[in-house]
Amino acid sequence: MTLTELQMKDIILMENGKKVGNVSDLEINEQNGHIAAIVVTLRGKTMGLFGKEEELVVPWHQIITIGTDVILIKSPEAVPAAEEEGK
């Protein structure tokens, strides 16, 4: 799957079905070359300082599934603290 294909998918919170935004970029782990996180441009936000949109970094372990049209993620408060500490 390419970055362009990921950018076409909506990011949806699993807990409430709310659309968060769309993928704008990826963070790559330099040691192993794996995707560490997706960077999401937040939906419905007004342009921030200097016209830059707000972004959210979603760690890879928060992604539940990648479907044909959407990417389901856990909301940040749904991620257990033990998972965060293990990363």
N, C-alpha and C positions, 0 to 999 in steps of 0.2 A: 504494500500500500504506500502511496506517495503522500507527501505533505499536502499537495493540492487536493487529493481525495479526502484527507482529514479535514481540510479547511471548509469543505462543502457540507460537513455534518454539523448538526446542532448539538450543543452540549446541554444535557438535561440532568437535573438533580433527581436521583432515584427516590428520595423521600417524599417529594411533593409533585413531581412531574413538571416543575418550572424550568423554562428555558433560561440558561445562564448567558449564553453567547455562542461564539464560534472560535475554533482554533485559529490562532494567528501565527504561532511559532512552536518549536520544540526545543527542549533543553536536553542535550546529549551528555551522558557520563563519559568523560574523556578517558578514563581508565579502561572501560570495557566496550565503549561504542554503543551502548544500549540507550534507549530513550529514558530519561530520568523524570521528565515532566512535560505536560503540554501547557502552553501559554494561551489563555483564553481572553479575547477581547469581550468585555462585558456588554451585554445587551441593555439598551435603554438608558445608558449613562450619557450625560451631557459631556461635551468635550471638556477635558480638564485643563490644567495649566499648559499654556502654549499650544492649545488645540490637540493635545495628545489624549487618546481614549484611555480609559482605565483598563488594566489587565489583571488577571488572576492566574497564578501559577498553580496548576493542579498536579501534584505528585502522581507518578504512574500507578502506585499502589491504591490510589483512590478511584481509579477507573474500574467500573464493574464490567462493562462490555462495550464493544464497538460493533454497532449494527450497520445496516446498509444506509440508513439516513441519520442516525443519532449515535452519540456517545453518552452512555449513562455513567454518572459519577456519584460518589458519596459526597454529601455535604461536609465541609471541613469539621463541623461539630460532631459528625457521626463517626469520625475516625478515632478509634481508641488510642489513648495516650501511649500505650505499650507499643503500638505500631509505629508511632511517631518517633519514640525513643530508639527503636531498633534500626532506624534508617540513618 
